[in-house]
């Protein structure tokens, strides 16, 4: 959405249609790290439409070995804060 300049509010029109979500850093398509990626507005919109499905990371990993757990923690934290 970020790379296509779509507003996060577009998610609100998709209630009942979203079956799967992929995330990455919006600017670089790298793994979403807390210091560089704010997914809270997107997650809040997903929560608002009742989304309870999976969120997967689809990105160009800089280092999956070093960052996989950090990304998992980042997504969990930002989801709970949304």
N, C-alpha and C positions, 0 to 999 in steps of 0.2 A: 504494500500500500504506500509506503513512504517513497519508494523509488518512482512510483507512478503518480505521486502527488495527490493521492486519494485521501479524503478526510476520514479519520477514524469513525466519524458518525455514520459513514456508509455501512458499517457493520450493523447498525441498528435496523436497517431495512432488510436484513437477512435472517431475521428470526425464523427458526425452523428449517433453514436451508443449509447452514454451516455444518458440515460433517467431519471436517478435519482441518487443522490449522498448522501451518509451517511458520517458523520465525527465524530471523537472522538480524544482524545489525542493519538498520535501514540504509545507512550511508555506504557501507563497505561490503555488505553481504557476508561478513565474517561472523564468527560465533558471537552471540549476544552476551556481552559482559556488562556487569552492573555499572561500571564507570563510563561506558560509552553508549549504552542502549537503554532507553526508557520505554518499556513495553506496557507500563501501567495504564495509560489511556486506552490502549488496544485491549488489554485484559479486562478493564472495566466495561468496555463496550460488549465484549464477549459475555461477561457475567450478566449484563443488563438484558441480553437476549436469551439467557438461560442455557448458554453453552456449557456442557459438562464433558465434552469429548477430550481427546488427547491434543497435546501441543508438542509438535516435533521440531527439532532443529534441522533446518536445511540450509547449509551455509558452506562457505569456503573456509574450513577450519585452518586457523594459523597453527594450532597444535592441539589435536584432540586429546593426546595423552596428558598434557598439562592443564587443559581447560575444561574437560568434560564435566568434572565434578563442580567446578566453579560455575559453569553455565547452568547445571541442574539447580544449584543453590540460588543462583540469580533468578531463574524463572520461578522457582517456588516462592521466593521472597517477594518478587514483584507481583505475582498472582495474589498472594495474601494481602498485599498493600493496595491492590486495585479496588 
